[in-house]
Amino acid sequence: MRQTLRDKAIRICDQKIAQKGDNVGLSFYAFFANKNDDPDLLMEAATWWIKTHGLDHFEKAHKIRTLIQSGH
């Protein structure tokens, strides 16, 4: 996953945790606007989420943040 997407995903995870608490879940769609203006980036996130890590549709934000920060 490219660094700009990693940075954005960590920022979104931090925001969601701050707003809704440590138990909040999210999907990779949380990292994107409601329109598909960058399909390559969306597929990169989906590949990382689904193929690389085999994650469920919704996962805990703190789990995603930890995976990204660890370089996975």
C-alpha positions as CSV (number, residue, x, y, z in Angstrom):
1,M,0.0,0.0,0.0
2,R,1.4,3.4,-1.0
3,Q,2.5,5.8,1.8
4,T,-0.2,8.4,1.0
5,L,-2.9,5.8,1.5
6,R,-1.2,4.5,4.7
7,D,-1.1,8.0,6.1
8,K,-4.8,8.6,5.2
9,A,-5.9,5.3,6.6
10,I,-4.1,5.9,9.9
11,R,-5.7,9.4,10.1
12,I,-9.2,8.0,9.4
13,C,-8.7,5.2,12.0
14,D,-7.6,7.8,14.6
15,Q,-10.6,10.0,13.8
16,K,-13.1,7.1,14.1
17,I,-11.6,5.9,17.4
18,A,-11.6,9.5,18.8
19,Q,-15.3,9.9,17.7
20,K,-16.8,6.6,18.6
21,G,-14.3,4.8,21.0
22,D,-11.8,2.0,20.8
23,N,-14.3,-0.6,19.7
24,V,-15.3,1.1,16.5
25,G,-15.3,-0.9,13.3
26,L,-14.8,0.2,9.7
27,S,-14.3,-1.0,6.2
28,F,-11.7,0.1,3.6
29,Y,-14.5,2.2,2.1
30,A,-14.0,4.6,5.0
31,F,-10.8,5.8,3.4
32,F,-12.6,7.1,0.3
33,A,-15.3,9.6,-0.7
34,N,-18.7,8.3,-1.7
35,K,-17.7,8.5,-5.4
36,N,-15.2,6.4,-7.2
37,D,-12.8,9.0,-8.4
38,D,-9.7,6.9,-8.0
39,P,-10.4,3.3,-8.9
40,D,-6.8,2.2,-8.8
41,L,-6.3,3.5,-5.3
42,L,-9.6,1.8,-4.2
43,M,-8.4,-1.5,-5.7
44,E,-5.1,-1.1,-3.9
45,A,-6.9,-0.7,-0.6
46,A,-9.3,-3.6,-1.4
47,T,-6.4,-5.9,-2.4
48,W,-4.5,-5.0,0.8
49,W,-7.6,-5.6,2.9
50,I,-9.1,-8.7,1.3
51,K,-6.3,-10.6,-0.5
52,T,-3.3,-9.7,1.5
53,H,-4.8,-9.9,5.0
54,G,-8.0,-11.8,4.5
55,L,-9.9,-9.3,6.6
56,D,-13.7,-9.3,7.1
57,H,-15.7,-6.5,5.6
58,F,-15.8,-4.6,9.0
59,E,-12.8,-4.7,11.3
60,K,-11.8,-2.8,14.4
61,A,-10.1,0.5,13.6
62,H,-7.4,-0.1,16.1
63,K,-6.6,-3.5,14.4
64,I,-6.3,-1.8,11.0
65,R,-4.2,1.0,12.4
66,T,-1.8,-1.5,14.1
67,L,-1.4,-3.5,10.8
68,I,-0.6,-0.4,8.8
69,Q,1.8,1.0,11.4
70,S,3.6,-2.3,11.6
71,G,4.3,-2.1,7.8
72,H,2.0,-4.9,6.8
